[in-house]
């Protein structure tokens, strides 16, 4: 089964649309948190995730928005209450069983307390290999990563909403996982709002990882 993966959309509806076009052949869709941005809400982004039936988890931005400090941010009449409720009902982490493979979805780390930024060269990344899963999918850093740690294939798709990764020239990105072959394809694409009108940006494959190989 092909699993499309996005993370850290940060209210960027155009970025999410572009990612979903890249991932149009996915059988299922996953969003790894921070679909909204600080105390801003996006009806368009949340509606799209809901309509696509995306397995969506909460990130630190949702926790702030949905928490006590987000009371004023949640009060405007333009916010669709049903979408707000749908988002509030999402879990902080999620375990899925697909093709007899175990997928663990977290925003930052598999261990508590969550919140640490684990970048590709962080020594703490080794702890991901302790997870009881075949795949651990995480976001938070906006830095893409595909790496096998022990028996666990760790995947960070980068950000589909706010580019911060110098490693891919500060482009947005998303990922596709084939749960049978365990092949991962990470695709970069430019911020849609920065593309010259009339030009169609050419996304390219940035990383392709197969079983037994580090990315």
N, C-alpha and C positions, 0 to 999 in steps of 0.2 A: 504494500500500500504506500502511496506517495503522500507525505505529510508536508504541507506548506507551513512555514514558520516565520512569524514577524514578531517584533518586540519594539518597545519604546516609540510608539507612534506619536505621542505627545501632541495630540489634536491635529496632526497633519493629515487631513483628509485626502489631499492630492497625492501625498506620499503613499498612503495606504492603498489607494486605488491603483497606483502604478505597481506596487508590490503584488497586489492580487492579480493583475494582468500577467505578471511574470509567473505567478503560481497558479495559473488558470487550470492546469492539469492535475492539481492536487486533489486527492480524495477526501482529505480532511484538512482543516485549518487550525493553527494554534497561535494564540497571542500571549506573549510572556510578560504582560504587565506594562504599566505606564502608558496606557492608551490615551490618557488625558495628561494635561500639563499643569503642574502646581495647582492653583485654585481656579483653573479654567476647565470648562466642560465642553465637549463637542457632541451635539446630537448626531451629526453626520457620521463621525467615526464609530460611536457606540452602536448606532442603528445598523451600520454596515457589518460590524462584527456579529451582532445579534442575528441579522438576517442570514448571514453566511453560516450560522451555527458554529462559530469558532469556539474552541476550547480556550477560554480566556481566564487568566488569573490576575490577581491584583498586584500592583507594584507599590513602591513608596509614594508615588504621586497620588494614587487612588486612596491610600491610607490617610494621607493628609487631607485630601478633599472630603472624604467620607467621615473623618473624625470630628471631634469637638471644635477644632479650629476652622473647620470648613463650613460652619453653619451659614454664614453670610454668602459664601460662594455658591451654596446649593439653593439659595432662595429666589433667584430671578425666575419670572414667569415663563421665559422662553425655554427653560430647561424642560425637556420632556420627562415627566415623572415616571413613566413606565420604563424608559431607558435608564434613568437614574436608579430605579429599583433593581433592574436587571444587573447593572454593574455592581451594586452593593451586595448582591447575592453571590458574586463570584468568589471562589476560594483564594487563599494566599498561596497554596500549592496544590498540585493535582497529580494523581497517578493514573496512567492509562495503560491498558493492555491491548495491544494491537499486533496482529500476526504473531501471537505468542511471545511478543517482546514487551518488556516493561519500560514505559516512558515516565520519567519523573520531571514535572514542570515546576520550576521555581523562578522567582524574579532575580534573586541575587545569589544565594547559596543554599545547598541542601541542609545545612546545619543551622542551629539556632545559637544566638540571635541572628536573624537575617539582617542584611543591610550593607555588608562589606562589598567593596568594589574589587572583584577578582579579575585582574587583567591577564592577558595571555602569558606573561612572564612572571606572574606572581607565584611564589613557592606554595601558597595555600591552595593552588589549583589541584595539587596532588590529593587533597581531601575529597575531591569529587569522586575519586576512584573507590571510596568507601561506601558509596551509595548502593542500596539494594535495587539496582535497575540496570537495564541494558543501555539505555540512553538517559542522559541528564541534559535537559534543555534549560538555558538561563539567559537572562538579558542584563539590564541595569548598567553595564559599562559602556554600551554603544560601540564596543570593539568586537568584531567578528572573530570566531574561533571554532575550529573543528579539531579535536584531539582525542586520541584514545588513551585513557589512563587506566591501566590494568584491563579489566573486562568491560569498562564503561566507556562509551563513546560520548564525549562532552561536546555540546553544540551551542554556540552563541551566534545568532543570525546578524548581529549588529543592529542598527536602528533603522526603522522604516520611516522615521519622522524627524530626527535631528542628528545630522552627521557630526561626529566628533573624532572619528578614527583617522589619524594621519596615514595609517598603513594602507588605506584604500583611497587616498587623496580626498578625504572628507566627503565621501559619497554615502548615500543611503544604501541599504542592502536588505536582503531577505534570504531565506534558505529553503531548500527542498530536501527532505529525507526520504529515502526508499527503505522501508523497514525490513524488506526481505534481503536485498543486497547489502544493506547498511551503507549505501553510498550517499554522500551529502554534497549538494551543490549550493554554493553561496554565490549570489548574483548581486553585483553593484549596479546602482543607477543614480543619475544626478538628481538633485532636488528639482522636482517638476516645476516649481515656481521660478526657478532660475534658468530654465531652458528657453532658448529663443523661440518665439511663436512660429509655427510652421515646420520646425525641425523635430524629427522623431529621434530621441536619444537611443543609442544602441547599448543596451545592457550587456555585460559580459560576465562570463564565469570567472569568479575570483578564486575559488577553492573547490577541489573535488577530492573527497577522501573515501577510500575503500577500506574494508576490514583489514586490520593489521598495520595500517599506516597512520602516521601522525600528520596533522595539518599545520 
